[in-house]
Amino acid sequence: MPAKKVCIVGSGNWGSSIARIIGQNVKASNRFDPMVKMWVYEEMINGKKLTEIINAEHENVKYLPGHKLPKNVIAVPDITEAVKGATVLVFVIPHQFIGKLCDQMKCHVTEGTIGISLIKGVDEGPDGLKLISDIIREKLEIDVSVLMGANIASEVADEKFCETTIGAKNDANGHIFKELLQTPNFRITVVRESDTVELCGALKNIVAVGAGFCDGLGCGDNTKAAVIRLGLMEMIAFARLFCKGTVSSSTFLESCGVADLITTCYGGRNRKVAEAFVTTNKSIAELEVEMLNGQKLQGPQTSAEVYKILQKRNMVNKFPLFAEVYQICFEGKAVKEFIKCLQNHPEHL
Ligand SMILES: NC(=O)c1ccc[n+]([C@@H]2O[C@H](COP(=O)([O-])OP(=O)(O)OC[C@H]3O[C@@H](n4cnc5c(N)ncnc54)[C@H](O)[C@@H]3O)[C@@H](O)[C@H]2O)c1
């Protein structure tokens, strides 16, 4: 079997962290080619191209400063050049860019290529929900697994222990990705319910915005725990309504479920920006630019996509927390109303 060539599609905060792991792991395995291409959305940093800085200094100085990338990870600004010859694709870009990028890659993806999506988000399709992995599957006609978990990128780059979940419809491919991505400090469990795993990763960002509102309003930890619990209930109910396959409670107990939800509600960028939204009165869009240095926010946009899906099915009232996050972020609803939404939330969904 020829060695599999890996291409990482994306190079933000998470993309660069995962590139550190992939670069090390391919060197230690016969299954993979030791050179890894990483597609970088080109930008200028102090008059120099980011790709040139990465290839000279082996560091993504904008999105993951302070952490070296392995020298066998090569930054490539042209997507068609990056995917040429690759048989393993790792997708790790903000979800709003995936459709256009797949269109650009399509002619260069060969038969038998496999992919994994680390992207957290959802899209709206003609039948309601469209997963990001569905977009990749449809556009590129390849098998796509997903990886989601309690994995704040900077902590993974610091090699602090964490767990994560691979959802793979094809078990053999799931295990290829486990070999590519697992380290002693990044422990992977492979499960079959890929769609549930992916939805967990997307929906928890909406709950994290709610957790940030609580922090901004000065509510205590008890309130935040209520947001986490009610948010989890809505995540499970939403997955049961919209996933095509089985949705087991046990998947929510994996790292992609409750663990990622807790991490994001305490540590992530969605929580942080939502807190500032309350304390500064600036818009989400303004705060994203001011606070994130080019990183993208997923929670508010996912709430908008989920809201549209719920509206189409006449189900907005069944998901009060998701709906409230959207209305506060985008429709000018007063953030104080968020507490009322918790007070009136149904005990069970
Ligand atoms: N950062 C984390 O801790 C973390 C952890 C787990 C999952 N994720 C998920 O991984 C995905 C990627 O996030 P990230 O943290 O690597 O990225 P990021 O938010 O740090 O960076 C934004 C990236 O988007 C690129 N970009 C900007 N404009 C673009 C355009 N027009 N077209 C294509 N790319 C463009 C930038 O170059 C940059 O690489 C997201 O879905 C995120 O939710 C992030």
The ligand as an ORCA input file, in Angstrom:
! r2SCAN-3c Opt
* xyz 0 1
  N      -9.786     27.064     18.306
  C     -10.256     26.075     19.008
  O      -9.995     25.971     20.214
  C     -11.107     25.034     18.334
  C     -11.225     23.806     18.960
  C     -11.997     22.843     18.363
  C     -12.627     23.119     17.151
  N     -12.491     24.345     16.550
  C     -13.167     24.547     15.263
  O     -12.201     24.462     14.210
  C     -12.617     25.262     13.104
  C     -11.470     26.143     12.671
  O     -11.154     27.022     13.723
  P      -9.702     27.606     13.993
  O      -9.653     27.883     15.457
  O      -8.640     26.740     13.414
  O      -9.733     28.949     13.106
  P      -9.632     30.461     13.639
  O     -10.977     30.972     13.997
  O      -8.516     30.558     14.624
  O      -9.067     31.255     12.395
  C      -9.777     31.687     11.307
  C      -9.180     31.027     10.082
  O      -9.986     31.366      8.950
  C      -9.135     31.736      7.883
  N      -9.867     32.595      6.971
  C     -10.156     33.907      7.087
  N     -10.850     34.332      6.005
  C     -11.010     33.244      5.204
  C     -11.648     33.024      3.960
  N     -12.277     33.993      3.309
  N     -11.633     31.760      3.440
  C     -11.030     30.754      4.094
  N     -10.404     30.906      5.275
  C     -10.402     32.125      5.830
  C      -7.963     32.424      8.566
  O      -6.849     32.443      7.728
  C      -7.764     31.501      9.764
  O      -6.949     30.407      9.421
  C     -13.875     26.021     13.559
  O     -15.017     25.334     13.108
  C     -13.813     25.912     15.079
  O     -15.082     25.952     15.689
  C     -11.726     25.294     17.122
*
